């Protein structure tokens, strides 16, 4: 139970600090599916298991948010879908 409370608090803290998902237009159904896949990715699940009560909860929450965003962007690229806002620097 404490694990979920801690994770919830960390998510709220990230959103309040501007590290959460920026406000913008709602996701398309394809983008929403990629977000679901990112939340359930193995890398994100592994990081969630490392959350403990103590001083590392904030650091792990930041790592979870970054890993989830990376998985989301990778999913969009694999499906050749446009990103969810912002400007992407072309690779060349």
HELIX and SHEET records of a PDB file:
HELIX    1   1 UNK A    2  UNK A   16  1                                  15    
HELIX    2   2 UNK A   29  UNK A   39  1                                  11    
HELIX    3   3 UNK A   42  UNK A   49  1                                   8    
HELIX    4   4 UNK A   57  UNK A   78  1                                  22    
END                                                                             
